[in-house]
Amino acid sequence: MLIFSVENNREAITRTDTALKEAKQRCDSEIRLIVGKGSDSEGGAKLGPAIEDLIRKYHLVAELVPSNSSNSGVLIVELNCR
């Protein structure tokens, strides 16, 4: 699981990009990214949507854990190991 404590989305995207590549090289079936709910962000969530854009770039499938779960704010990314 990758946990972010970063000052800006650019750093988070760079770290996520690296983590996705490494997980695919290891042939992991999934990676869980803690992106938060965005409740502390002015104007709503910013990190989650930015990471979701990156995941779409890789043509991967991701699911955000529902907000009523104790793990809300976690993005589960399915990796296509080939």
Secondary structure as UniProt FT lines:
FT   STRAND          2..3
FT   HELIX           9..26
FT   STRAND          30..34
FT   TURN            39..40
FT   TURN            42..43
FT   HELIX           47..57
FT   TURN            58..59
FT   STRAND          61..64
FT   TURN            67..68
FT   TURN            70..73
FT   STRAND          74..78
//
